Amino acid sequence: MVINLMKKEKLFADQGGPIIMAQIENEYNNVQAAYREAGKHYVKWAADMAVGLYSGIPWVMCKQKDAPQTVISTCNGRQCGDTFPGPNGPNKPSLWTENWTAQYRVFGDSPSQRPAEDLAFSVARFFTRNGTLNNYYMYHGGTNFGRTSSSFVTTRYYDEAPLDEFGLKREPKFGHLRDLHRALRLSKKPLLWGTQNVQKISKDLEITTYEKPGTKICVAFLTNNNTKEPGTIQFRGVDYYMPPKSISILPDCKTVVYNTQRVVAQHSSRNFVASKKAKIHKWEMYKENIPTFNDLGVKSKSPKELYRLTRDTSDYAWYSTRINMEKQDLPMRADILPVLQIASLGHGLMAFVNGEYIGFEHGSNIEKSLVFKKPVNLKPGVNDISLLAMTVGFPNSGAYMERRFAGPRAISLEGLMSGNLDITKNHWSQEVGVNGEKTELYTEEGSKKVKWVPSNGKPSAVTWYKAYFNAPEGNDPVAIRMTSMAKGMIWINGNNIGRYWVSYLSPLGKPTQEEYHIPRSFLKAKRNLVVVFEETGGVPEKIEVVIVNRDTICSVISEFHPPHIKTWERKDNVFRAIVDPVKSAQLSCSDNKVIANVDFVSFGDVEGACGAFSPGKCDSPKARKLVEKMCMGKNTCTVPFEREVLVDAGNDSCPDVAKTLAIQVACAHPK
């Protein structure tokens, strides 16, 4: 259907459209062995089917070592310049279909980062090895709204990409990669027309050239593969200093216009600022009723499997059973209680006994299953045991995904006077979803169907909260900070903005995600309805709406940085400087903002990073005065890297130290 639609609209490249390639299957090689011979047959069938539908453009299979000759095998990963053996055929180009700019995160993860320098090195390295195409995964982060994330993956997705979750430029990753591709564009003719030559200088040092004999068309990539030590490469009579783990690009085989380790682009730090206009007032609450056996409609001897029960209509399903206890069944001592034990296949589970909340347990991305084990108060007579089981997304990879299971599978009461009692087959009733979902409490109309009461400021399980707030000031992206809550879902004006889970702490003792994106398109000028379903207990009074910006910008330039890539151009096969190549710090505010404050300036041996600089052992007071004079009140400014300008004559406290100019400023709308 899709192929026919593309053909009809003439969207393929050979029809004059923009689609230059298509893909069938993705990383099937990872699971192929699990299917033995059937896996091999499937790969061939998939390729034949795809090419049979349309053969006017190339088809690819990512990470498919045995891709049939009719499709192109490609690389996914972080270092395809070194790890990819190349396509499995002489007439196939070398394609990098997923260059991982960081890594998606799951709840419980610590921050996942990939430096701009490492990313740039990997791309440059790929092109030294006859690389043809580099595609980023992801280039723009995003938000898993609603229930769309896969199992345990955070609502915020690939936020470390060059464009973050909110569409803001994550500097220097955005700028450093932009400059890299400018350098590659300056080198495009030798890359396309030149003949490759690789010269190994030593174990770590290497020269790769692409040159067209008899012409000036030549590009050189100088590589230092040593991760710790700098090096020097002599190339055509000139010594070139090479920082550790770096590649220098010389589009004319003479001039270094770019080094992967030297970031000329500006840096930035993201800020979450509490909104002045979007204050949330008067939280109200509504508690879910805890159902018992007779309240739920689906009956079975044992608890039903969770995925098949919910059928992707809800994260939640209630399970309930009823058991009669004689007085002599229960422990006689007041300090001893029976224990409810539940072995569950995941992902999370809450238990209630006679309406009392007993506790919550969950699995993890690595081990989805869990064992719930909590003491319970049982009484002589009828006891109701109710479980709220939940999924946190669907499986995203692996073989036999149709055989993944979730939910309770073995339930017992331990510590009774007669021993342990298996109640797995005690007869259970089930029901998908919670009442608030069915009545759509998260909408204006649905919220009128129940009686809300003022929030009492105390943590409460399976409780709905609602309030109103006005739209935040300005046009910057918006988020809601959920630090005081535990686990659940958020709706804004009826739009589900995703799962939150701030009670799941990383090994650093902090939530994996605290702020959750609210697109401004979801907001009205006034009275925006926010509804939160809290599963295990939180305090909504501390929830706040925040504005997101990258108004903290920085520049870090050292003695060894090249001038900005914009200094150079290639015109009429001639590589030349557009302006005088001067090394400088360049700062630019976005959205017509201006530099409102100079937060930090150092010319010496600065430490730290943008948003968290600290002075080193030597500095120059003159540098700050110069930056304030050149930058305050301006949208952009350029500060030359010149010792005589940045240090008073004869007053250099450390003349023998290689200097670094670090500047941090704050942008704001002009008053």
Summary of the structure (lengths in Angstrom):
residues: 671
radius of gyration: 30.5
end to end distance: 55.5
largest distance: 100.6
contacts: 2161
relative contact order: 0.10
helix: 18%
strand: 38%
